[in-house]
């Protein structure tokens, strides 16, 4: 056991000792500490037994420090002052000089709408801070936060462990993504036309059920199941497959694949809200508060961008194959 904890010494006794040494009397020390004189005398007696020698000598009605007491006061007073200062005055946070490494959990869509803007902000305001990005999704994010594998997370989530705080960012609906060079869809897509096509779906369970099957109970003609929405874009490109993707993902996909297009779904399918998640115990961490502030700002700006997005993406004219 560490020697600090292995010795039978109540560190509160040191506070009584320092006050008594400064006051020069048990009566005055008791008044300053808001305790009784017997309580101060008992505390000093326990401290004398713990250190193995007298710390005070009677001098008239007051107390005088022994040589042992002088040495202890010289060491204990600055240590206690440092502890009190540390407890009462939090260390100031300076983003420009901070070298913190933040572990950020992101859903697969966050790489596109959040990460580039966040890195630009860090380059300008906190050039020494570093990010370690870990993929998370609603089934594993709670454990990732609880275990400390991530400091904060941006994703959709179900129930969270106690002690996890949730800050809503925005809610994104879904659209139908397709390659108009290989499949032609009407501006007003019908359920029958939607279900007549083959689909690529995203499944976190590694099965053939996606969000449409789980929420609406519709059965699609699934050709392939992939683990992320970004994978779905690559599969749709150059094929007649459809993919049902969140608006936030479609925004980035159409930027990367301008020849693809989106069309409104023939049914109402609301996505879960994107949230900023972190442990309550880390709420007062200034470095994490700095990151959270930027995440919320970027999310607000991106939500405004989503609102301006047309329901149907730009299509490329070409006969259906």
N, C-alpha and C positions, 0 to 999 in steps of 0.2 A: 504494500500500500504506500502511496505517496506520503512522505514524511509530514507534509502540511496537514493531512487528514489523519495520519496515524497517531499523532500526539493527542492526549486528552486535554485539549485547550479550546475553550469557547472563545472565539474571536471577538465576541461582544464585550468580553472582559477588558480587551485592550482599549476599547472606546471609553469605558469607565475609568481605566487607569489614566489615559491621556487627559480627560476632563479633570480628574482629581489632582493630577500633577500641575495643571494650569491654574486650578482654583486654589490649591494650597490647603484645602480643608475638606473633610468629609461633608460637613454641613453645606458648604457652598457648592460642592460637586452634586449633592443630592438635589439642590434647587435647580441647577442647570439641566440636570437630566430628568427632572420631574418624577423622581422616585424618592423613597424614604432613606434616611441616614443608615438604618440597619441594612438596607438592600445594598448600598454602596460599600459598607464595611464588609459585608459577606462576599461581594464580588471581588474586592481587593484581596480578601483572604484566600479565595479560590485561586486567584492569579498567582499569589505568592507561593502556594503549594505547587501549582503547575510548573512554575519556572525554577522552583527549588531554592529560593532565597528571598530575603526581604527587599522590597522595592521602596518603602517609605520608612522614615524614622520620625517619632514624635518630636516636635519642636514647639514647646509652649502649647497653644491650643490648635496649632496648625500641623501640617505635614511637610517634611523635607525629604527630597529624593536621596536615596542611597546611591553609591557609585553604580550599582547594578541597575537601579531605577533610571539614572541619567542615561545610561547606554540604551536601555529599552525605549525611553522616550525619544531619543534621537533617531531611532530606527522606526518606531511605530507611528509617530505623528505624520511624517511625510507619506508613509504607506497608506494610512487611513485617509488623509487628505486626497491622495490620488484616487482611491477607491470611490470616495464620495463624489469627486469631480467627474469620474467616469460614469457613475450611475446617474448623475443629475444633468450632465451636459453631453448629449449624443455627439459622436464624432461628425464634424461637418463633411458633407459629400461634395466633392468637386468632380464633375463629369469629365472635364478636360484632362485631369491627371489620374482618374480612376483606372485601375488595371483589372477590374473585376471580370470574371468569365461567367456569363449567364447561360444557363441551360434552358433553352426554349423549346417547348413541345408544339409542333405544328401539324395540323391536318394537311392532306396532300394539296389542298387548294391554297394554303397559306404561303407556300413557296413563291407563288406568283403575285398575289395582291399585296402581301405584307412585307416579305423579306427584302426585296430591292429597295423599297422606300425606307425601311428601318435601317438598313445598312448605310444609306446615304445620310440619314440623320446622325448616325453614330460617327461616320467619317468627319462630319462637321463639328459635332458637339462633344463627342467622347471617343477620340481617335485611338485610345489605348484599350478600350473595352473590347471584349471578344464574345462571340456567340457560339454555342454548340447547339445545333438544331437537331432535334430528335423527332422522328415521325410518331404521331399519336392519333388515335381515333377514339370514338366515344366509349368503346368497350375497355380500353386500357388506360385512359387518361387519368382516372381516379387513382389507380395504383401508382402510376408514374409520379403524380404529385405527392401522394402519401409517403412514398419511399424516398423522395428527394431526388429521383432520377431526373426530374425537370423542376426548375424553379417556378416557372409559370407556363401556361399553355394557352393556345388559341385554337379552338376547335368547337364542334358541336358536342354536346354531352347529355347523358341521361342523369340518373341519380349520382350524386357525388358523396364522398365520405364526409363526415362531420368535420368542420374546421376548414373546408374549402370555400372560398369566396368566389362569387360568379358576377361578372360584369357583362351585361348584354352589349353586343357590338352592332349587329344588324342581322336581318333575316333575308335569306336569298331563296327565291323560287327556283323552279326547274324549267329547262327548255329542251327541245329535241334537236340534237346535233346531227348533221348529215353532210355528205359530199354531193353537191348538186351536179357534179360531172357524171355521177353514176346512179343517182336516184333522184327523181323529181317528186317533190312534195307540194301540195297546194298551200296557199297562204293560210287557209283555214283547214287545218288538218282534222280529219275525223278519226274516231276511235277505230273504226273498221280498217281504215288505211294504215293507221299506226300499227295495229296488231297484225296486219298482213305482211309487214316487213320483218326481216331478221334483225336481231339486236345484239349489241355488245353491252353487257351489264357490269356494274362494279359491285363486288361482293367482298366484304371484310371477313366473311365466314368461309370463303373458298368454296361456295356452292353455286347453284344456278338461280338464285333468288336475289333480286335487287330491291330498290326502294319501291318500285311500282308494285311488285308482287307482295311485299311486306305491308305496305300501307293501304293499297287499293284492292288487293286481291286479284288483280288481272294477271293472266298468264301470257307472257310474250313468247315469241319464237326466238329463243336464245341460241345464238351461234357460239358465243365465247364469253367467259367470265374473266375479268381482270381485277387486280387488287386496288388500283387507283384510277381516278378520273383522268389523270394525265395519260395513262396507258390507253384509255378508251379513245382519246383523240387520235393517237397514232394508228389505231385499228380502223377507225372510221375513214381516215384519209386514204383515198384510192379504193374504196369499197362501197357496196350498196347497203351497208349496215347502218342502223340508227343507234344513237346513244342518248340516253336521258341524263343530262348533267345539270348541276347547279348553275345559276346565272353567273356566280363569281368565277366558276371554272370556265364557262363559255367565253367570258370577257377575255381571258388570257389565251384561250385556244384560238379564237378568231384573230388575235394579234399575231400568233405564231403561224397559223394556217389560214391566211386571208381568203383562200379559195373555198373554205368550208362555209356552211351557213347554219343558222338556227331558225326554228319556227316554234310558235307557241304550241304547247301540248293540248290535246283535245279534251283534257280533264283538268280539274284543279288539283295541284300537287304542291303544297307548301313545304318548304324545307325547314329543318330545325334552325333555331337561331344560333349564329356564331357567337361564341362567348370567350371572354378573357378569364382564365381560371388561375387561382393561386391560393396558397395556404394562408389562413388567417394569421398564423404565427409570423409570417413574413410580410405582413401588411405595413410595418414601419421600417422595412429595409429601404434606405434611400436609393440605392442603385436599382432595385427592382421597381420602385415607384417611378424612377426616371424612365425605365423601359416601358412600363405600363402606360405612362402618359403619352408616349409616342405611338404605342399600339392603338390607343383610343383615338388619337388624332388621325392616324392613317386610315383607320376603319371608317371614321366619319367622312373623310374625303372620298374613300372608295364607295361608300354607300351612295353618295351624291353622283358618282360616275355611273353606278348601276342604274340609278333612276333615269339617267339620260340615254341609256342603252336602248336601241330599237328592239322591238320584240323579235324581229326577223333579221338575221344577219345578211350580209351581202352575198348574193348567189352568183355562180358562174354558169352561163348558159351552155348546156351541152346535152345531147340526147341521153336518155336513160338507157343504161345497159342492163 
